[in-house]
Amino acid sequence: MFRRSLVTAALLAALAAGTAFVADTAGATTPASPKLGIVFPEGMTARQMTDRVSAVRRIAIAKRHVRPALTAKGYAAALVHVSPPRGFAGAKRGNLEGFLFPSLYEFGASTTATELIDRQLAAFGSAWSKVDLGAARAAGTTPYQVLIVASMVERETVAPEERPLVAAVIYNRLAKGMPLGIDATIRYGLGIPGTRPLTKADLANNSPYNTRLHTGLPPTPIGNPGLASMRAAAHPASVDYLYYVRMPDKVHHFFTADDQEFCKKAAEYGYSC
């Protein structure tokens, strides 16, 4: 299984520079109090968001000549002290992974890290209220488990139509007691970026996020999903697929319920099985 980040078209426009976004939206009449902007793409982790806060602050100082109260140190500290939303049994204080809704946020020079995080949590609550959890409850899946699955769906998909299919593979493997085998969870647990290949030692690491070794879900979300992935995790496709492999276009996946067919396609696409 493979991971590729997904950013909505609206965020792509805001992310023109690629790594961060700062804009003066206050207009020429109020140059003393500009509004700045920061984009958190779908799937971004809390650690990556902290890095982005640092990058945006540097740009604000260098390009806008504004020294924001918002700092990476303050953001990281606030992440530890702000409690997760209620209603998510299993979520622990000090870990907001999954609840930091990805979007474009405007902020001012005096905006604090806690204020930004509060806005992210409010945006999460608004999005989560649009997720129908009826089917998940009927299946005995808790809200926090749905969120964990959504974070993996976000990391694994590029093509929007594949989200429910990937969610189905995850739930089908869980039902059969099969390891999920999602390398993005290993990367998250060990802090390994997607640009670095996983080594044999990485794959053998006994991290609780190693879903090649451990059955069940990872202990927390592995990123912060958008609404579409939340909905897919709450309503997986009704299919029997147990495997998928990324196709050469690096966008779509081949899905199957047969391990031999999976291995055949994996070899055809240049992967080991």
Disulfide bonds with the S-S distance in Angstrom:
Cys263-Cys273 1.76
